Amino acid sequence: MTDFRICYRRKPALSALFPAKPEPSALHGGMAASRTLLPAKAGLSGSAPGNATVSVFLRWAAVASAFIRMAWRQAISLTFLVSLLAGPTLAEESEDATIVVTGDKRPRPVSESITRTEVVNRKQIEEQGSRNLSDVLRSQPGIEVREGIRGQEIRMQGLDPEYVLILIDGNRVTGRIDGAIDLSRIKAEEIERIEIIKGPASALYGSEAMAGVINIITRRTDSPFFAQAEMQYGSGRDIHFGTGNESHASVALGINRESFSNMFIAGWHRSDGYDLNPETEQKKQARILGRLLPGFEDDDIPSTEDQTGSAFRDLNVSDRFRYSIQENWTVDGSLSYRYLDQEIVDFSPPRAVLDRRNETHDAQASVSTRYEWNYPTALSLHYSHARFVDTLNIDQRRSDDLDSEETQEDRTHEFRAQLDYGLGNHVLTGGLEGLIEEYVSPRIEGSGYGYRQRTAGFLQDEWQPFDALFYFTPGVRFEHDSQFGSQALPRLSARWDPARKWTLRFGAGQGYRAPSFKDLYFAFQNPGVGYQVVGNPDLKPEKSNGYNASVDYAATEWLWLSVSGFYNSITNLIDFRRLPGRSDDLTTFQTVNISKAFTRGLESMAEFRFAKNWVAGLGYTFTDTYDKVQEVPLEGRARHRGFYSLSYAPPSGFGFSIRGHIEGHQPFYYEKDALFTFQNRRFEIDTSVVLPALYQNREFTLVDLDPDTPDYGYYLANANHTLDVRMRYKFWEHYEAFAGVDNVFDQYDAVLDPRRPRFIYAGIRMTVETAPTRPLPSEPEPVDGGGDIQLLEEP
């Protein structure tokens, strides 16, 4: 991916991208347009008749701006109470020139992005002591990170991980397990920054982008030579077959020459895992004493030996290069490989103990080129290939009955071509994309092989109808899937800057998610429990309509505030339905399009820079979800979530960071029992359901006419408060020693929230970097005396 240097007037308006046609000087009082509205009197003086509409608009905008200021002053006390975590760099003036590529599908400064883009930069990643992507995202507003079947998974705006698209340098991340990407696969040493887009982005990125997009930009260097090494060791809860220890080591080496740069990164990570339900000492002693008795067997005292968090050994190696053929023509490439070996012990009642082992190989390669004419006109071509191979081995102790081994393989080929073209006060962005997916698994019905391809074309228009005030970006994507036919997905983004300190954004769009191979062709039987799960090749894509709006207010140099809201309505949601009767004497569950749901909420943020090197943040998120079919909230979503942070980060010496996260109660489902059921053409009564329901404070139904369709209720549980503390000391210019505690209050629930318990760690980092030969200017200068923004390639 090409990186750019930006040269512009101090704090330019977006209008610099779209030079206006000459107007009568009296319209702007003989001055260039700026974000500050001129008095209406100056706008009317000597104006031509053709400008009457513009003058009316300017008057309306001035009145609206004054009204917003007044409303904000009345509501500012409430905003402080509900203001959210200071995570993104939107408020940092020093980060205004950060070039982002995700929200508008082309490079531009984050402060000028029409689509709201939140950025987590490298400095923040290091200061908070993140070890992988899940640690980075855990404290971001509107994002939840949860323990999944195979690692850490994400929720965004109340939607599950299958509705969030994860990218690395714009490439799709493969290897979803149960619909989720394990966030811990992506290590912190590889990340330069993270760009977060919330709300439906399928019009730009296709399937899976219903809730938003997370784009991980990998590291590069602007220095002639860069080297960094880090070692870390920590320990958590003891387990009866290990110590609970964990270690991490990584190295990064980079060079940057006149026409070539390269960054090599390698990391090794290992852990003994953790256990939230360790076997008690009393049971261990009883088993030891029992062996002294004649005829005693260990199975006479059932073992509860199991493990909550997997032990793992994890290797990651990556290399990224850039070659400048000409000043305006670059070629970028990347190679990466990850190896993950996970082991966990499962206890399967009544007596089976299973050793599970997963070996994962994850490889990716990409190459792209970008050629620029006069900015913003540019052509980009891209190809990437990814391969994910996961082997699961199950070994039952003292028996072979449950032994098994199966391998799933996920392969993708992705092609992209994009043209950006400036035309007056428009920037047109159009492109073509192709995606080939192959999936191999013994759980795929029939041959165990799935194949599909997608082709798509997209077009968007960045239009500035009114100078320095309003920015309007409609777009549409046409996508054809070999399984489901064609989709047309519209999108609209808008930005209005009524005054220098205010930014208002709005976005609306349609999203969709194509059913996965598992949804379509899954075939799995569990005779021991008496059920089977089958896919449904007649499924339709899930669809959504989403709306997002935000208001950012840079009150002072030390205070930044933001409030945003969202609403998502989803139809054709894929869920499991129990089929009537039994097949092969098994209860059968099949995927069907039966569910409808909505999510809506409010996110607010505040960032305080009350002294040099000090940053504090407060915040609140409200999320309301509803399953329209079951008439219950979506499971596991807290309506109320709060955040707070405090950091002191001088360039040398002592520093620290504190991050806290408070969650309210979350709904969890249970299946209601029925007093009367209609089976075999007659009513049956079960009086035993009444007393347990009353004792557990749960609902039951009087009559159930359809036993194959469960009726669900919910209970509230798992309110929690987590706190992470990290301290560091920088010395001898190149060294940093650090120590910290994650989950200080040891908050977890072994069933509902099996997160890692309290974890204590310490480590050291060494960084050697030579000064860039062409440092970025601290105060950008005008280019050719004009006000246009120009992006220049950094060789």
Stockholm file with secondary structure:
# STOCKHOLM 1.0

chainA/1-795         MTDFRICYRRKPALSALFPAKPEPSALHGGMAASRTLLPAKAGLSGSAPGNATVSVFLRWAAVASAFIRMAWRQAISLTFLVSLLAGPTLAEESEDATIVVTGDKRPRPVSESITRTEVVNRKQIEEQGSRNLSDVLRSQPGIEVREGIRGQEIRMQGLDPEYVLILIDGNRVTGRIDGAIDLSRIKAEEIERIEIIKGPASALYGSEAMAGVINIITRRTDSPFFAQAEMQYGSGRDIHFGTGNESHASVALGINRESFSNMFIAGWHRSDGYDLNPETEQKKQARILGRLLPGFEDDDIPSTEDQTGSAFRDLNVSDRFRYSIQENWTVDGSLSYRYLDQEIVDFSPPRAVLDRRNETHDAQASVSTRYEWNYPTALSLHYSHARFVDTLNIDQRRSDDLDSEETQEDRTHEFRAQLDYGLGNHVLTGGLEGLIEEYVSPRIEGSGYGYRQRTAGFLQDEWQPFDALFYFTPGVRFEHDSQFGSQALPRLSARWDPARKWTLRFGAGQGYRAPSFKDLYFAFQNPGVGYQVVGNPDLKPEKSNGYNASVDYAATEWLWLSVSGFYNSITNLIDFRRLPGRSDDLTTFQTVNISKAFTRGLESMAEFRFAKNWVAGLGYTFTDTYDKVQEVPLEGRARHRGFYSLSYAPPSGFGFSIRGHIEGHQPFYYEKDALFTFQNRRFEIDTSVVLPALYQNREFTLVDLDPDTPDYGYYLANANHTLDVRMRYKFWEHYEAFAGVDNVFDQYDAVLDPRRPRFIYAGIRMTVETAPTRPLPSEPEPVDGGGDIQLLEEP
#=GR chainA/1-795 SS CCCEEEECSSSCCGGGGSCCCCCCGGGGTTSCCCSSCCCHHHHHTTCCGGGHHHHHHHHHHHHHHHHHHHHHHHHHHHHHHHCCCCCSGGGCGGGTTCEECSSSSSCEEGGGCSSCCEEEEHHHHHHTTCCBHHHHHTTSTTEEEEEETTEEEEEETTBCGGGEEEEETTEECCCCBTTBCCGGGSBGGGEEEEEEEESCCHHHHCTTTTSEEEEEEECCCSSSEEEEEEEEEEECCCBTTBCCEEEEEEEEEEEECSSEEEEEEEEEEEECCBCSSCCCHHHHHHHHHHTTSTTCCGGGSCCCCCCSBCEEEEEEEEEEEEEEEETTEEEEEEEEEEEEEEEEEEEETTTEEEEEEEEEEEEEEEEEEEEESSTTCEEEEEEEEEEEEEEEEEEETTCSTTCEEEEEEEEEEEEEEEEEEEETTEEEEEEEEEEEEEEECTTBSSSSEEEEEEEEEEEEEEEEEETTTEEEEEEEEEEEETTTEEEEEEEEEEEECSSTTEEEEEEEEEEEECCCHHHHHBEEEETTTTEEEECCTTCCCEEEEEEEEEEEECCSSSEEEEEEEEEEEEEEEEEEEEEEEEETTEEEEEEEEEEEEEEEEEEEEEEEEEETTEEEEEEEEEEEEEETTTTBCCTTCCSEEEEEEEEECCSSEEEEEEEEEEECCEEEEEECCEEEEEETTEEEECGGGHHHHHHTTCCCEEEESCTTSCCEEEEEECCEEEEEEEEEEEETTTEEEEEEEESTTCCCBTTTBCCCCCEEEEEEEEEEECCCSSCCCSSCCCSTTSCCCEEEECC
#=GC SS_cons         CCCEEEECSSSCCGGGGSCCCCCCGGGGTTSCCCSSCCCHHHHHTTCCGGGHHHHHHHHHHHHHHHHHHHHHHHHHHHHHHHCCCCCSGGGCGGGTTCEECSSSSSCEEGGGCSSCCEEEEHHHHHHTTCCBHHHHHTTSTTEEEEEETTEEEEEETTBCGGGEEEEETTEECCCCBTTBCCGGGSBGGGEEEEEEEESCCHHHHCTTTTSEEEEEEECCCSSSEEEEEEEEEEECCCBTTBCCEEEEEEEEEEEECSSEEEEEEEEEEEECCBCSSCCCHHHHHHHHHHTTSTTCCGGGSCCCCCCSBCEEEEEEEEEEEEEEEETTEEEEEEEEEEEEEEEEEEEETTTEEEEEEEEEEEEEEEEEEEEESSTTCEEEEEEEEEEEEEEEEEEETTCSTTCEEEEEEEEEEEEEEEEEEEETTEEEEEEEEEEEEEEECTTBSSSSEEEEEEEEEEEEEEEEEETTTEEEEEEEEEEEETTTEEEEEEEEEEEECSSTTEEEEEEEEEEEECCCHHHHHBEEEETTTTEEEECCTTCCCEEEEEEEEEEEECCSSSEEEEEEEEEEEEEEEEEEEEEEEEETTEEEEEEEEEEEEEEEEEEEEEEEEEETTEEEEEEEEEEEEEETTTTBCCTTCCSEEEEEEEEECCSSEEEEEEEEEEECCEEEEEECCEEEEEETTEEEECGGGHHHHHHTTCCCEEEESCTTSCCEEEEEECCEEEEEEEEEEEETTTEEEEEEEESTTCCCBTTTBCCCCCEEEEEEEEEEECCCSSCCCSSCCCSTTSCCCEEEECC
//
